[in-house]
Amino acid sequence: MSTDTTTAPATAPKLSPVEGIKESSQYLRGTLPEEVAANTDHFSEDAKQLIKFHGSYQQEDRDARKNRPKGGATGKAYMMMIRLKLPGGVLSAGQYLAMDDLAGQYANSTLRFTTRQSIQFHGILKSNLKATIAGINEALVTTLGGCGDVNRNVMTCPAPTGDPVRTQMSDLCGKIAEHLAPKSGKKSYYEIWLNGESVTPPDTAEEAEPIYGKVYLPRKFKIGFAMPYDNCTDIHAQCLGFLAITENGKPVGYNLMVGGGQGQTNSMPDTYPLLSQSVAYLDPDEVVIAAEAVAKLYRDHGNRADRKRARLKYVMHDWGVEKFRAVFARDYWEKPLRMPKDAPITELDLHHGWHPQADGKWFLGLSVENGRVKDEGNYRLRSGLRAIVSKVKCSVRLTPQQDALLCDIDLANKATVDSLLNEYGIPRPENLSLVRKWSMACPAIPTCGLAITESERSLPGLVDNLHTALTDLGLDREPISVRMTGCPNGCARPYQSEIGLVGRGGTKYTVYIGGDRIGRRLNAEVEDSVPIDQIVPKLSSVFRAFKDERTNGEDFGGYCDRIGLERLKSLFSTK
């Protein structure tokens, strides 16, 4: 009998189809030049994947599908979404007005402020896609890398206070965005959308894309900056985060944080939200090269077979932080790592209301419900913002909480701004309920093809009912964060909120409770498939117990975490 115990080498897993599309795309060209020029209303399946890198998603008007008469035409009502690449969410007055013009000319006459400090346009026809992207670029804004398997929009605190910490973070935010932008992909972007001169791609992937290579990253890659005393970017949700370490109000370094992410898939228990972990301490001049190094590690070790499990957070989870540190230091950093500093996160600022800037000017933080800038009845937010920006020439900064900061306003113009808010029916943040100001939702139906329930259109009514329930209990001054998404991908970061509502199908939601308003803790599932009209009655039992049993100064999320999941489930099941 043979004693040979040699085993055959393991077969490499089959790559996902998207990997093949990227590899054969000639650096994001594929058939896009021909398909953009073609008189059709949608792209092919392969091209649909590639336009993501250029900042667009192909979608379907699901309201049109739902309202289609029986026996009528069965074709889909295709439309496009365009997303800006807008590091730190900063727009000049002219740029904001140009985006507003494009929304009226080509989109659905609204702007959508995102949870990553960007703007989305919805409802664009394929025939208008090139003109819209060209118009965006004419305003010196880009969409390249707004979506796709590359570094997405880099986030940082947008408040223009002029303090040295925020100033340095803003500078590094821009440098990382530029450093990690696709290089050869930029050439194809110019060719396709801006009538740029055709450029033959170099022979090797390394020359064309020195960081990403020919097949780019396994999936999207998200970066954010934060401060321990202001976690307005939800740094623990980022693939890669830089937490500022300060001394006497000045930045001296950054903790490198890796492995955060929100998305999960209902049918796959080995997918889940995770919080980032601290890996190392960096000097400020090491931040950009560290971002490149982490991107390269992800490029080489991310899962390219299963896109459901391809995010960097799974590399961190499967390896553990010690192995991650070892591989990072040995193969990508190539010098000793310094351990991260002790820097607990203590607060999250929404930046609402009037605030002074260091230069003597002022900024005003406005709450924008679910990020949707629209005119509806007496509430004319879109027209009002346009009037304010046109009148006082203020710049605009978008926040990670879907809100807007109107910046660089002269003291003499504050009264003008306040008057225009009244004229256009735009509420001041101090006149809104706390639960409304701390709520967020993704767009979901009718634009997102992944959504299985409503979100943006359902949350306002639910928030009204929540406010009533909290007021009846005397809890209306409690800042309780509520986030809703139309599917488990978690674009509005629901798994960190004190109350997370995740679409399950129809009008039912999975309810999660017990996260942290400032982003330090994940919540837990208390009940699956809850009809939307039962959510507030069930939560009222939890609110009542919170009022009766909280310790001095304890917030809602902290109380829920303290009493434990089983007690929470018991309370939630009682109406």
N, C-alpha and C positions, 0 to 999 in steps of 0.2 A: 504494500500500500504506500502510495506517495506521501511523503511528509512535507511537501512544498506548501507553505502557508501564504505564499505571495498572493495578494489580492489585486484585482484589476483596478486601475485608477478610476476614481469617481467621474462619472460623466458630467460635464459642465451643464448647468441648467440652461434650458432654451431661453434665449433673450425675448423680451416682449416685442411685439410688432413695431412699437414706436421707435425702438432702438434701430431697426432696419430703415425706417423712414428717415431718421436723422442722419444715419451713415451715408445713405445714397442721395442726400439732398443737395450736395455741392454747397455746403455751408449755408443752409436755410433757403436755398433757391427752389429746388425741386421743380415742379411745374407751375409755380406761382406766377411768373411773368406771363405765361400764356393764359392761365385761368383768370388773372385779374383783368386782362384785356377782353376775355370772352364775354359774349352777351348772354350770361346765365345768372340765375338768382342765388346760386350757392356753389361752394367749392367741393372738390372730390374729398374722399376720406383722408388721403395722404396729405393733401394741401391743407385740409382743416387742422391737422396737427401742426403744420409748419407756420401757419399764420399766428399761432399763439406766441411764438418767439418774436414776431413783429408787433405784438401788442393787441391782438384781436382774437375773439372767440366767435365761431359761428353758432348761432342760436336759432330758436324757433319761437315765434309768437304763440305761446301756449293758450292765451286767451282766444286767439283766432281758431286754434284747434278745437277748443272746448265749445266755442260758439258756432262751429261750422254746421250748417243745416244738414240733416240726414238726407242722403241721396245726392248731395252736392259734390263739388270738386273735393278730391282727397289729398291734393298736394300740400306740402308743408308751407307755411308762411315764414320763409327764412329771413333772418335779420342778423346783424353783426353788433357785437359789443367791442368798443375800443377802450383800452386802459392806458393812461399816461404813465411814463416813468418819471417820477417827480421826487427826487431825493429830499427828504425832510419836509415835503409838502409845500414848497415855497413857490409862489407866483407873484410876478410884478402886477401892477394894476392893468397894464396893457395886455399881459398874458391872460389874466383872468377874463377880461372883456372879450378877448379873442376866443377863449373856450366857450364863453356864453353865446357868442355869435354862432359858433359851429353847432352848438346844441340846438339852436333854433333853426338853422339852415338844413342840417342833415340828420339830426337825432330826433328824439321824441319830446323835444322842448323841455327837457330837464337835465340837470347835472346830478351825478351821484358821487358824493364824497365817500371814499372807502375807508375801511379799518386799517389800511396801510398808507394813509396820508396821500392818496392819489385821487384822480377823477376818472369815472367811467362814463362813457356815452352809450346809451342803449337805443335800439330801434333803427340802426343805420342799415340801409339797403346795400347789397353788395356793389351795385353800380355807383354808389357814392363813397365807397370805402377809401379809394385812392385819393379822392378830393379832400376827404376829411383828414386823413393822415398828412397829406401835404399841407393843409391849413394849420394843423397842429405844429408842424415843423417850421412853417413860416413865422410862427410866434416864438421860435427858438425853444420849443418843447419837443420831446420825443416820445415815441411809444415803444421803441426797441427794448425788449427785455421786460416789458410790463407784464408779460405772461411767459410761459414756456419753461424749459428745463435749464434755467440759468439763474443768476442772482436777480431777485426781484427788487422792488422798491426798497431802498435803505431808509430806515426810520430813525428819527431822533426827536427829542423834545422841540416843538416848534416855537415855544414862547420866546419872543425877541427881547428878553430882559437885559441883554448886554453883559450878563455875568460871564466870567472867564470859562466856567465849566460848560455851559450851553454853547458858548461861542466856539470852543474847541471841538465839541461833539459835532456841531453843524459843519465845521470845516472837514473833519474826518469822514463824516457821512458822505459829503460830496466827493471826496478823494476815493473812497471805497467804491462808490457807484461808478465812477469813471474807470477805475482800475479793473473792475470785474465786468465791465460792459463787453459784450461780444465784439471781437475785432473784425474778423472776416464777415461775420454776420452783419456788421454795420455796412460793409460794402454792398452786400446783396440787398439790404434795406434801402440804400440810396438808389440802387438800380431799379428796384421794383416800384417804389412809392414816390420817388422824387425825380424820376427820369435821369438818374445819374449815369455816367459813362460806365459801360460794362467793364468789369475787372475780372480777369481770369484768376481763379483761385490758385494759390501756391500748391506745389506738388505734395507737401507733407502737412499733416494735421498740426504738427507742432508749430510750423511757421504761420499757419492760418489762424489757429486759436491756441496761443501758447499756454493758456491756463486751462481751458475747457477740453481741448482736443476735438477730434472730428465728430464725436457723438455727444458732446456737451455733458451736462450732469445727468445723473439718474432720474432726478425729478426737480421740482422747484426748490429754491434755496433762499431763505429769508434772514435778513440781518437787521438788528436794531441796537440803538444806544439808549442808555437810561442812567439815572442817578439813584442812589439808595433812597433819597428823600423825595423823589418824583419819578415813579415808574409808569409814566403816562404811555409808554410804548409797549407795556406788557412784555418785559424782556424775557420772562421765563417761557413765553410762547414762541420765541425765535429759534430758528436752527442755529444761529450764531449771534451771540449778544456781547456787548461791551459795556460793563457796568463801571461808571466813573468812580475813581477813588480820589478823594479830595483832602487837602490839608489847608486850613485857614481860608477856605472858600476858593481855592485854586486846584485845578486838576493835576494830579501827580502821576496817574497811571490808570489802568483799567483791568478789571477781572474779565478774563476770557470765559464766556459761558456757552456751552454747546449742548444741542440735543433736544430743544423744545419743539413742540408741534401739536396741533389740535386734532387733525383729522383721524377718523376711524371709519370702518365699514361694518354695517350691521351684521353681515353674514360671515365675518371673519373675526373670531375672538382674539387672534394674535395681532390685531390692530387696535390702537388705543392712543389717547392723548397722553403726552408726557411733558414734564417741566424740564427746562435746561439745567445743567449742572456746571458748577465752577470747575474749570480745568487748570488755569494758570493766571499769573499776574504779568502784565505787560507794561512797558513804558509807552508813552504816547507815540513815539516814533516807530514802535513795533506794530501798531494796530493794523495798518494797511497790509503789511507783509504777512501778518497772522491771518487776516481774512483770506488772502490768497492760499496760504498753506492749508487752512481748514477746507477750503473749496477743493483743493487738489486731493486731499484725503478722501473727501466725499466722492469725488470723481472716480477714484480708484477702488473704493471699497463699498460704495452704495449698491443696493440690489437692482440689477438691470433686468432681472427676469420677471419680477412681480411688482408692478407699479403701485399696488395697494400697500406694499411694504418697502417702498424704495426711498423714503425720506431719511435724512441724516439721523433723526432721533432713534431709528431702529439700529443703526450702527452703534450708537452710544449705549442703547439698552442691551443689545446682545453681547457687546464686548465688556461693558462695565467701564466706569470712569478711569480705573487704574490702567487697564489695557489701552484705552483710548489715549491716555497721556503718554504711555510708552511708545505706541506706534507713531503718534504725532511728533514726539520729541526726536525719535530715531530717524524717521524717514522724511519728515516734512519741515521740522524746525531746526534740527541738527545743532542744537545747543541746549544747555541745561534749562529745564523749566523751573520757574519760581512758583511756589504755591500761591493760590489766590489769597487775597486779604479778607479779613472778616468784615463784611459790609452788609448787614441786614437791611432789607428793603422796609421802609417805614411809612410811605405815603404815595398817593397818586393824585396829581392835580389835574382837574378838568380845564383849568385856565379860563373859566367863565368870568364875564364882567369886565369892567375897566381896570387897566393896570398901567403903571408908568414904565417907560423904556429908559435905558441909561442915557439916551441922547436927548432927553427932554420931551420926546413925543410919547404917544399913548397907543395901546392896543386894546381892542375890545373882543372878548371871547363870546361867541354866540352858540347856543345849543341848536343843532340841526337834527331834527328827529330822523333817525335811521339814515342820515346822510343825504336825504333826497331834497334837492333844491328845485322847487316847483312853485307855480302859482295855482292856488286852489281856493276859490271863494274870496273871502276877505284876507286870507293869509297869502301874501304875495312875496314870498321869500326871494324867488329868482329876480323879479323886477326890482325888489327893494335892494338886494345886494348890488345889482347892476347900477342902480341910482346912486348908492353910497360910493361905490368904487369910482364911478364916473365923476362924481361931484368933488370928492376930497382926495382923489388919486392915491388911495391907500393900497398897499400891497395886501396879499391874502396868503395866509398859511393854514394848511389843513391839519387837523389833529388825528391821532390814532383812534380817537373815540368818535369819529365821523363829524366833528364839529369844525367851525371856522374861526380863525383869528383875523380880525381886520387890523392891520398894523401900520405904523408910521403915520399916525394921525396927529396933526397939530392940536395943541390945547384949544386953540380958537375954533376948531372944527368939531369938538366933542358935542356941542349943542346941536349942530347941524345933523350929525349922525343920529343922535337921540330923536330928533324931530322926524327924520326919515324912517326910523324904526316904527314910530307911531303911525305915520302916514301909510305904510305898507302892511300894517298889521303883524309885524314881526315881534314876538314876545321877548322881553329881556329874560336872561336866565334866572334872575332872582324871583321872577313871577311864575316859574314853572315848578311842578312838583319834583321832589328829589328822585323819586323812582323813574320819572320820565327822563330827567337829565342823565341818570345812570343806566339807561337802557340802550341796547344796540340790536340791530337786525341785519341780516344779509338780504340781497334783493329777492332771491327765490323766484317763485312763479310771479309773472309770466315769462321772465327772460332767461332764467338759468335752466339749462337742460338737466342738471343733476337734482334739482329740487323735487321733493316728493310731497311737500306741503307748502302752504303760504308762510311768509315770515314778515317781510317789510309791511305788507298790507294788513296783517293780522295783529301785529304787536301793539300799535297805538290803542286799539279798543281794549285789549287786555290790560295795558298799562292804566287806562282810565279806571277799570274795575279794581286793579291792584291798589291804586291810590285811594279809592273809596273804602276798600277793606282796611287799609292801613290807617286812614283817618278815623274810621269808626273805633279803632283800638287805641287811638292816640299815638300812633307810630309813624305819622306822616313826615316827621322831621328826621327819620332814620334814613341814611343814604344806603339803599339796598340795590345792588347791581343785578339787572335782569337782561339776559341776552338770548335771542332766539335765532335759530337757523332752520332753513327748509330741508336740510339733510344733515347727515352726521359728519360731513367734511369740516364743519366748524369754522367757516370763514369769519364769523363775528366773535370768535373765541368764547363759545358758550361754556366750555368745560372748566374755565377758571372763575366764572361768575358765581355769585351767591345763589342765584336761581338761573339755571340753564334749561332752555326749552328747545329740543332738537326734533325736527320733523320725522314722523314715523310712517305717515301715509294718510291721505284723506285730510281730516281735520284733527288728527291725533298726534300727540307729541310724547317723547320720552322726557321725563322731568328729572333734572339733576339739582341737588341742593347741597350747600355747605362749602362752596368755594370761597375765595377771598376777594373782596372788593378791590384790593390793590395788587392782586395777581400772584400771590405767593403759594397758593394751594389749589389743587384740583377739587372739584365737587364730586359727588357720588350719585349714582342712579337710585332714585327712590321708587319710581314706578314707570312702567313702560305703557305706551299706547293710551295715554290719557286724553279723552276728548277735550277740546279747547275750552268748552263751557264749564268743565269741571275743575280746571286748574286753579282758579282763584278760590272757589269754595274749599278745596282741599288744602291750599296754602294757608287759608285763614286759621285752620286748626294749629298749624305750626306757628303762625304769627302770635296767636293767643298764648301759646306755651312760652314763646320767646319773651313776651311782655311780662309774664308771671314769674319766670324762672331765671332770667338773665342775671349775670353778676354785674357789679358796678362798672360801667363803661364798656361792657361787652357788646360787640356788634352782632348782626344777625348771622353772618357766616361763621363767626367764631363760636357762637352758641350752638349752631347746628353741628359743627365739627366736634364740640365738646360732648354733646349728649349721645353721639354715636349713630350709626346708620340704622340699626334695628329700631331704636326709639323714633327716629325720624320717619321711618316707613310706617310705624304704628300711628304717629300723629297725622301723617299725610293721608292715611286711609280713612281718617275720621272726618266726617262733614257735619 
